């Protein structure tokens, strides 16, 4: 929903949108519960190691498991060995975000998931209250303003088939190593 997306990312400015229209799937993320940045030359392998380290800390209810589990959103450089194009300056070779709030729409059914990071010994009630406040802000009817404009930026790259196959083969080798 455009209004929800326009209000997303209020606390930390992060929002994401992913869609597979042929399958009727839309993911809208707001906020950051966990950020994984892979800065090295093997970003997929580095990110995979960090995701494996996260696994014991993730708790999902039955509904979250029903929609495929906890979802990190993000992406990776097509070829981290090459210099980044100007529009990608400031982005790491790989980045995954566990959104604080994720709206998952599939075949007209919507599910809202809140991810609440709670450090050992922390006040879990306060952490949950922050997330509830973010949910309330997302549900509000506030329209985008000059202070909080709605901006969407989409970039699509189309490498040659040969270049794509080379990168996929290198990536597969990195993941297997």
Secondary structure, 3 states (H helix, E strand, C coil): CHHHHHHCCCCCCCEEEEEEHHHCEEEEEECCCEEEEECCCCHHHHHHHHHHHHHHHCCCCHHHHHCCCCCEEEEECCCCCCCCCHHHCCCCCEEEEECCEEEEEECCEEEEEECCCCCCCCCHHHHHHHHHHHHHHHHCCCCCCCCCCCCCCCCCCCCCHHHHHHHHHHHHHHHHC
